[in-house]
Amino acid sequence: MDAIHNWNAWIGTDEAGKGDYFGPLVAAAVYVDAECREVFSDLGITDGKRLSNRRIQNLAESMRCHYAQHIVVVEKMPAEYNSLYATLRRRGQNLNHLLASLHAEAIWTLANSVGAKHALVDQFAKDDLITRQLGHAPLQRGVASTSYGIEIKQVPKAERDIAVAAASIIARDAFLTRMDTLSEKYEICLPRGAYQVVEAGREFVKLHGSDALQNVAKLHFNLTDAVRAL
């Protein structure tokens, strides 16, 4: 993977579920030092978007088995997600503000635990939303240092970094697990993604009612009108 920083130990974060109509929004943070970097390389850790679901689950299990203390997952299940999103919209904010809060919580929780001083994030917004969440003052473009001594660097395509790649796998695995839980609870297969989900949504509404949709879906998606148009 390309070197995009010169840190010896750092946190990488990534998210899953942002573009999926059903399921939660998940952010994961993974701390990498010299020891686990070598282990992760040997495992074949790479951007989760390039991997099958089975491979993601196997790699996530291996990472948790050996380095559980290096991992933090923050997730918002649909009911809480919808409530938080509605609150943000009333404030004139958007999904990126919610996503930034999850990344910030994951970074702060893990940094507090392992004593990390650096964090790398895949850039998902022009504004420095994550650093604002942690009370940062920007130092230079794309880099900020917190009052807690955590340096945050946001760059495009950060998944080429092994810590961010590891976080992408952990986040996706958590998302898949929650999707399975929701599907089992409501006895319906909830598809991933944002395409070809209207039929499944309509079937869900027939089985459980329109009000229950908030428990499995992100209601602000335009798809909701089509799902509820029975």
Salt bridges, closest charged atoms under 4 A:
ASP2 OD2 - ARG160 NE 3.76
GLU15 OE2 - LYS18 NZ 3.98
GLU15 OE1 - HIS103 NE2 2.79
ASP20 OD1 - ARG172 NH1 3.65
ASP47 OD1 - LYS49 NZ 4.00
GLU75 OE2 - ARG178 NE 2.68
GLU80 OE2 - LYS76 NZ 3.25
GLU151 OE1 - HIS118 ND1 2.86
GLU159 OE2 - LYS49 NZ 2.93
ASP161 OD1 - HIS5 NE2 2.78
ASP173 OD2 - ARG64 NH1 2.73
